[in-house]
Amino acid sequence: MKIQGVTPEYLRALMAAGLTVSVDQVIALKIQGVSPEYLKELQEQGIAPDANDVIAMRVQDVTPDYVREIRALGLNPTSSQLIGMRIQDVTPAYVKALRATGFEVDISEIISAKVQDVTPEFIEQAIKHGFKDLTIQKLIQLRQLGILEPKAKL
């Protein structure tokens, strides 16, 4: 722990923030640059992750600002969902763009749409082709089946 710069003050600050940590987790937290301030800012956003989630959040660059921007959109993701959103590069702009097409999407639908490359342009294309009563799941199926792909891409 000393090699990684873990001090008694750092450990006390982690515990004061409510984290229960093992020696390996303390080292991982320090290596990933998790500061007591980072934990405090997450908690101010209503996020109370465990040690493993905090490590993953830092690795995936889940910042307090990112949480704030997502929450400003009326979404209330868990720590795991925030990690998934960052892994899939879900941005606030992507969420706004999906909503602008008329879809009120939940977090799992947002992540699924992003994974399957369901973009606002793809949604518009599906609508122009006459598909009605579309849901995110139906759009994902259209994307997976390649129905709207030009022949050259099939």
DRENPA-3360 file (N, C-alpha, C; in nm, 2 decimals, always signed):
BEGIN
1 = MKIQGVTP = +0.08/-0.12/+0.00/+0.00/+0.00/+0.00/+0.09/+0.13/+0.00 ~ +0.20/+0.12/+0.07/+0.29/+0.23/+0.07/+0.34/+0.27/-0.06 ~ +0.37/+0.17/-0.14/+0.43/+0.19/-0.28/+0.33/+0.27/-0.36 ~ +0.20/+0.24/-0.34/+0.10/+0.31/-0.42/+0.05/+0.45/-0.36 ~ +0.11/+0.48/-0.25/+0.08/+0.61/-0.19/-0.04/+0.61/-0.10 ~ -0.08/+0.49/-0.05/-0.20/+0.49/+0.03/-0.15/+0.53/+0.17 ~ -0.22/+0.63/+0.23/-0.18/+0.68/+0.36/-0.30/+0.65/+0.45 ~ -0.27/+0.65/+0.58/-0.38/+0.63/+0.68/-0.49/+0.74/+0.66;
9 = EYLRALMA = -0.46/+0.86/+0.62/-0.56/+0.96/+0.60/-0.65/+0.92/+0.48 ~ -0.59/+0.87/+0.37/-0.66/+0.83/+0.26/-0.76/+0.72/+0.30 ~ -0.72/+0.62/+0.37/-0.80/+0.51/+0.41/-0.91/+0.56/+0.50 ~ -0.88/+0.65/+0.59/-0.99/+0.71/+0.68/-1.09/+0.79/+0.60 ~ -1.04/+0.86/+0.50/-1.14/+0.94/+0.41/-1.23/+0.84/+0.33 ~ -1.18/+0.73/+0.28/-1.26/+0.63/+0.21/-1.37/+0.58/+0.31 ~ -1.33/+0.54/+0.43/-1.42/+0.49/+0.52/-1.52/+0.59/+0.57 ~ -1.48/+0.72/+0.58/-1.57/+0.83/+0.62/-1.67/+0.85/+0.51;
17 = AGLTVSVD = -1.64/+0.82/+0.38/-1.73/+0.83/+0.27/-1.83/+0.71/+0.26 ~ -1.81/+0.62/+0.35/-1.90/+0.51/+0.36/-1.86/+0.38/+0.29 ~ -1.74/+0.38/+0.24/-1.69/+0.26/+0.16/-1.64/+0.16/+0.26 ~ -1.68/+0.03/+0.24/-1.62/-0.08/+0.30/-1.52/-0.14/+0.20 ~ -1.39/-0.14/+0.24/-1.29/-0.18/+0.14/-1.20/-0.29/+0.19 ~ -1.15/-0.37/+0.10/-1.04/-0.46/+0.13/-0.91/-0.40/+0.09 ~ -0.80/-0.46/+0.13/-0.67/-0.40/+0.10/-0.65/-0.39/-0.06 ~ -0.69/-0.49/-0.13/-0.68/-0.49/-0.28/-0.77/-0.38/-0.33;
25 = QVIALKIQ = -0.89/-0.35/-0.28/-0.97/-0.25/-0.33/-0.91/-0.11/-0.30 ~ -0.85/-0.09/-0.18/-0.79/+0.03/-0.15/-0.68/+0.06/-0.25 ~ -0.60/-0.04/-0.28/-0.49/-0.02/-0.37/-0.55/+0.02/-0.51 ~ -0.65/-0.05/-0.55/-0.71/-0.03/-0.68/-0.77/+0.11/-0.69 ~ -0.84/+0.15/-0.58/-0.90/+0.29/-0.57/-0.79/+0.39/-0.59 ~ -0.68/+0.37/-0.52/-0.57/+0.47/-0.53/-0.51/+0.47/-0.67 ~ -0.48/+0.35/-0.72/-0.42/+0.35/-0.86/-0.51/+0.42/-0.96 ~ -0.64/+0.40/-0.95/-0.74/+0.47/-1.04/-0.76/+0.61/-1.01;
33 = GVSPEYLK = -0.70/+0.66/-0.91/-0.72/+0.81/-0.88/-0.85/+0.84/-0.81 ~ -0.91/+0.75/-0.74/-1.03/+0.78/-0.67/-1.00/+0.86/-0.55 ~ -1.05/+0.98/-0.54/-1.02/+1.07/-0.43/-1.15/+1.08/-0.34 ~ -1.13/+1.12/-0.22/-1.25/+1.14/-0.13/-1.34/+1.25/-0.19 ~ -1.28/+1.34/-0.26/-1.36/+1.45/-0.33/-1.45/+1.39/-0.44 ~ -1.39/+1.30/-0.51/-1.47/+1.23/-0.62/-1.59/+1.15/-0.56 ~ -1.56/+1.08/-0.45/-1.67/+1.01/-0.38/-1.78/+1.10/-0.33 ~ -1.73/+1.21/-0.27/-1.83/+1.31/-0.22/-1.92/+1.37/-0.33;
41 = ELQEQGIA = -1.85/+1.40/-0.44/-1.93/+1.46/-0.56/-2.03/+1.36/-0.61 ~ -1.99/+1.23/-0.62/-2.09/+1.13/-0.66/-2.20/+1.12/-0.56 ~ -2.17/+1.12/-0.43/-2.27/+1.11/-0.33/-2.37/+1.23/-0.34 ~ -2.31/+1.35/-0.37/-2.40/+1.47/-0.39/-2.49/+1.45/-0.51 ~ -2.46/+1.36/-0.60/-2.55/+1.34/-0.72/-2.64/+1.22/-0.69 ~ -2.64/+1.17/-0.56/-2.73/+1.06/-0.52/-2.67/+0.92/-0.56 ~ -2.55/+0.91/-0.59/-2.48/+0.79/-0.62/-2.40/+0.74/-0.50 ~ -2.43/+0.62/-0.46/-2.36/+0.56/-0.34/-2.31/+0.42/-0.39;
49 = PDANDVIA = -2.21/+0.42/-0.47/-2.15/+0.30/-0.52/-2.07/+0.22/-0.42 ~ -2.06/+0.09/-0.44/-1.96/+0.02/-0.36/-1.82/+0.03/-0.41 ~ -1.72/-0.02/-0.35/-1.58/+0.00/-0.39/-1.56/-0.05/-0.53 ~ -1.61/-0.17/-0.57/-1.59/-0.22/-0.70/-1.66/-0.13/-0.81 ~ -1.78/-0.08/-0.78/-1.84/+0.01/-0.88/-1.76/+0.14/-0.89 ~ -1.71/+0.19/-0.78/-1.63/+0.32/-0.78/-1.51/+0.30/-0.87 ~ -1.44/+0.18/-0.86/-1.33/+0.16/-0.94/-1.37/+0.15/-1.09 ~ -1.47/+0.08/-1.12/-1.52/+0.07/-1.26/-1.56/+0.21/-1.31;
57 = MRVQDVTP = -1.63/+0.29/-1.23/-1.67/+0.42/-1.27/-1.55/+0.51/-1.31 ~ -1.44/+0.50/-1.23/-1.32/+0.58/-1.26/-1.26/+0.53/-1.39 ~ -1.25/+0.39/-1.40/-1.19/+0.33/-1.52/-1.27/+0.38/-1.65 ~ -1.40/+0.39/-1.64/-1.48/+0.42/-1.75/-1.51/+0.57/-1.76 ~ -1.44/+0.65/-1.68/-1.46/+0.80/-1.68/-1.60/+0.85/-1.65 ~ -1.66/+0.78/-1.56/-1.79/+0.83/-1.51/-1.76/+0.95/-1.41 ~ -1.78/+1.07/-1.46/-1.75/+1.18/-1.38/-1.87/+1.24/-1.31 ~ -1.86/+1.31/-1.20/-1.98/+1.38/-1.14/-2.05/+1.47/-1.24;
65 = DYVREIRA = -1.98/+1.53/-1.33/-2.04/+1.61/-1.43/-2.13/+1.53/-1.53 ~ -2.08/+1.41/-1.57/-2.15/+1.32/-1.65/-2.28/+1.28/-1.58 ~ -2.27/+1.24/-1.46/-2.39/+1.21/-1.38/-2.49/+1.32/-1.37 ~ -2.44/+1.44/-1.35/-2.52/+1.56/-1.34/-2.60/+1.58/-1.47 ~ -2.53/+1.57/-1.58/-2.59/+1.59/-1.71/-2.69/+1.49/-1.74 ~ -2.67/+1.36/-1.71/-2.77/+1.26/-1.73/-2.89/+1.28/-1.64 ~ -2.86/+1.31/-1.52/-2.97/+1.34/-1.42/-3.06/+1.46/-1.47 ~ -2.99/+1.56/-1.53/-3.07/+1.67/-1.58/-3.17/+1.64/-1.69;
73 = LGLNPTSS = -3.15/+1.52/-1.75/-3.24/+1.47/-1.85/-3.36/+1.40/-1.79 ~ -3.36/+1.39/-1.66/-3.47/+1.32/-1.59/-3.44/+1.17/-1.57 ~ -3.32/+1.13/-1.60/-3.29/+0.99/-1.58/-3.22/+0.97/-1.45 ~ -3.24/+0.85/-1.39/-3.19/+0.82/-1.26/-3.11/+0.69/-1.26 ~ -3.00/+0.68/-1.33/-2.93/+0.55/-1.35/-2.86/+0.51/-1.22 ~ -2.85/+0.38/-1.21/-2.77/+0.32/-1.10/-2.62/+0.33/-1.14 ~ -2.54/+0.29/-1.04/-2.39/+0.29/-1.07/-2.36/+0.20/-1.19 ~ -2.42/+0.08/-1.19/-2.39/-0.01/-1.30/-2.44/+0.04/-1.43;
81 = QLIGMRIQ = -2.56/+0.11/-1.43/-2.61/+0.16/-1.55/-2.52/+0.27/-1.60 ~ -2.47/+0.36/-1.51/-2.38/+0.46/-1.55/-2.25/+0.41/-1.62 ~ -2.20/+0.30/-1.56/-2.09/+0.23/-1.62/-2.12/+0.18/-1.76 ~ -2.23/+0.12/-1.77/-2.28/+0.06/-1.90/-2.30/+0.18/-2.00 ~ -2.35/+0.29/-1.96/-2.37/+0.40/-2.05/-2.24/+0.45/-2.10 ~ -2.14/+0.46/-2.01/-2.01/+0.52/-2.05/-1.94/+0.42/-2.14 ~ -1.95/+0.29/-2.11/-1.88/+0.18/-2.19/-1.94/+0.19/-2.34 ~ -2.07/+0.22/-2.35/-2.13/+0.23/-2.49/-2.12/+0.37/-2.54;
89 = DVTPAYVK = -2.06/+0.46/-2.48/-2.05/+0.60/-2.52/-2.18/+0.67/-2.54 ~ -2.27/+0.64/-2.44/-2.40/+0.71/-2.44/-2.37/+0.85/-2.39 ~ -2.40/+0.95/-2.47/-2.38/+1.09/-2.43/-2.52/+1.15/-2.40 ~ -2.52/+1.26/-2.32/-2.65/+1.34/-2.31/-2.70/+1.38/-2.44 ~ -2.62/+1.41/-2.54/-2.66/+1.45/-2.67/-2.74/+1.34/-2.74 ~ -2.68/+1.21/-2.73/-2.75/+1.10/-2.79/-2.89/+1.08/-2.73 ~ -2.90/+1.09/-2.59/-3.03/+1.07/-2.53/-3.13/+1.18/-2.58 ~ -3.08/+1.30/-2.59/-3.17/+1.41/-2.64/-3.21/+1.38/-2.78;
97 = ALRATGFE = -3.12/+1.33/-2.86/-3.15/+1.31/-3.00/-3.25/+1.20/-3.02 ~ -3.24/+1.09/-2.93/-3.34/+0.98/-2.94/-3.48/+1.04/-2.90 ~ -3.48/+1.12/-2.79/-3.60/+1.18/-2.75/-3.66/+1.27/-2.85 ~ -3.58/+1.34/-2.93/-3.63/+1.43/-3.03/-3.70/+1.36/-3.14 ~ -3.68/+1.23/-3.16/-3.75/+1.15/-3.26/-3.89/+1.11/-3.21 ~ -3.92/+1.14/-3.08/-4.05/+1.11/-3.03/-4.05/+0.99/-2.93 ~ -3.94/+0.94/-2.90/-3.93/+0.82/-2.81/-3.90/+0.87/-2.67 ~ -3.98/+0.82/-2.58/-3.95/+0.84/-2.44/-3.88/+0.71/-2.39;
105 = VDISEIIS = -3.75/+0.71/-2.38/-3.68/+0.58/-2.36/-3.63/+0.57/-2.22 ~ -3.62/+0.45/-2.17/-3.56/+0.43/-2.04/-3.41/+0.39/-2.05 ~ -3.35/+0.38/-1.95/-3.20/+0.36/-1.95/-3.16/+0.24/-2.03 ~ -3.22/+0.13/-2.00/-3.19/+0.00/-2.07/-3.21/+0.01/-2.22 ~ -3.32/+0.08/-2.26/-3.35/+0.10/-2.40/-3.24/+0.19/-2.47 ~ -3.20/+0.29/-2.39/-3.10/+0.38/-2.44/-2.97/+0.31/-2.47 ~ -2.93/+0.23/-2.37/-2.80/+0.15/-2.39/-2.82/+0.05/-2.50 ~ -2.93/-0.02/-2.51/-2.95/-0.12/-2.62/-2.95/-0.05/-2.75;
113 = AKVQDVTP = -3.02/+0.06/-2.76/-3.02/+0.13/-2.89/-2.88/+0.17/-2.93 ~ -2.80/+0.22/-2.84/-2.66/+0.26/-2.87/-2.58/+0.14/-2.92 ~ -2.60/+0.03/-2.84/-2.52/-0.09/-2.88/-2.55/-0.13/-3.02 ~ -2.68/-0.12/-3.06/-2.72/-0.17/-3.19/-2.72/-0.06/-3.30 ~ -2.66/+0.06/-3.27/-2.64/+0.17/-3.36/-2.77/+0.22/-3.41 ~ -2.87/+0.23/-3.32/-3.00/+0.29/-3.36/-2.98/+0.44/-3.34 ~ -2.97/+0.51/-3.45/-2.94/+0.65/-3.44/-3.07/+0.72/-3.48 ~ -3.08/+0.85/-3.45/-3.20/+0.93/-3.50/-3.21/+0.92/-3.65;
121 = EFIEQAIK = -3.10/+0.92/-3.72/-3.11/+0.90/-3.87/-3.17/+0.77/-3.91 ~ -3.14/+0.66/-3.84/-3.19/+0.53/-3.87/-3.34/+0.53/-3.83 ~ -3.38/+0.60/-3.73/-3.52/+0.60/-3.69/-3.60/+0.68/-3.80 ~ -3.55/+0.79/-3.84/-3.61/+0.87/-3.95/-3.62/+0.78/-4.08 ~ -3.52/+0.71/-4.11/-3.52/+0.62/-4.23/-3.63/+0.52/-4.21 ~ -3.65/+0.46/-4.10/-3.75/+0.36/-4.07/-3.89/+0.42/-4.09 ~ -3.91/+0.54/-4.04/-4.04/+0.61/-4.05/-4.07/+0.64/-4.20 ~ -3.97/+0.69/-4.27/-3.98/+0.72/-4.41/-4.02/+0.60/-4.49;
129 = HGFKDLTI = -3.98/+0.48/-4.45/-4.01/+0.35/-4.52/-4.15/+0.30/-4.48 ~ -4.22/+0.38/-4.40/-4.36/+0.34/-4.37/-4.38/+0.25/-4.25 ~ -4.27/+0.22/-4.17/-4.29/+0.14/-4.05/-4.37/+0.22/-3.95 ~ -4.47/+0.16/-3.89/-4.55/+0.23/-3.79/-4.55/+0.16/-3.66 ~ -4.60/+0.23/-3.56/-4.60/+0.17/-3.42/-4.46/+0.12/-3.38 ~ -4.36/+0.20/-3.41/-4.22/+0.16/-3.38/-4.20/+0.17/-3.23 ~ -4.12/+0.08/-3.18/-4.06/+0.08/-3.04/-3.91/+0.07/-3.06 ~ -3.84/+0.10/-2.96/-3.70/+0.08/-2.96/-3.66/-0.06/-2.99;
137 = QKLIQLRQ = -3.74/-0.16/-2.94/-3.71/-0.30/-2.96/-3.73/-0.33/-3.11 ~ -3.84/-0.28/-3.17/-3.86/-0.30/-3.31/-3.76/-0.24/-3.40 ~ -3.71/-0.12/-3.36/-3.60/-0.06/-3.43/-3.47/-0.14/-3.43 ~ -3.45/-0.19/-3.31/-3.33/-0.28/-3.29/-3.34/-0.40/-3.38 ~ -3.46/-0.46/-3.39/-3.48/-0.58/-3.47/-3.46/-0.54/-3.62 ~ -3.51/-0.42/-3.66/-3.49/-0.38/-3.80/-3.34/-0.36/-3.83 ~ -3.27/-0.31/-3.73/-3.12/-0.29/-3.75/-3.05/-0.42/-3.76 ~ -3.09/-0.52/-3.67/-3.02/-0.65/-3.67/-3.05/-0.72/-3.80;
145 = LGILEPKA = -3.17/-0.71/-3.85/-3.21/-0.78/-3.97/-3.15/-0.72/-4.10 ~ -3.11/-0.59/-4.09/-3.05/-0.52/-4.20/-3.16/-0.49/-4.31 ~ -3.28/-0.48/-4.27/-3.39/-0.45/-4.36/-3.38/-0.32/-4.43 ~ -3.32/-0.22/-4.36/-3.31/-0.09/-4.42/-3.18/-0.06/-4.49 ~ -3.09/-0.16/-4.49/-2.96/-0.15/-4.55/-2.96/-0.16/-4.70 ~ -2.88/-0.08/-4.76/-2.87/-0.09/-4.91/-2.82/-0.23/-4.95 ~ -2.86/-0.27/-5.07/-2.82/-0.41/-5.11/-2.67/-0.43/-5.10 ~ -2.59/-0.32/-5.12/-2.44/-0.34/-5.12/-2.39/-0.37/-4.98;
153 = KL = -2.47/-0.33/-4.88/-2.42/-0.36/-4.74/-2.47/-0.50/-4.69 ~ -2.56/-0.56/-4.76/-2.61/-0.69/-4.72/-2.51/-0.79/-4.76;
% end
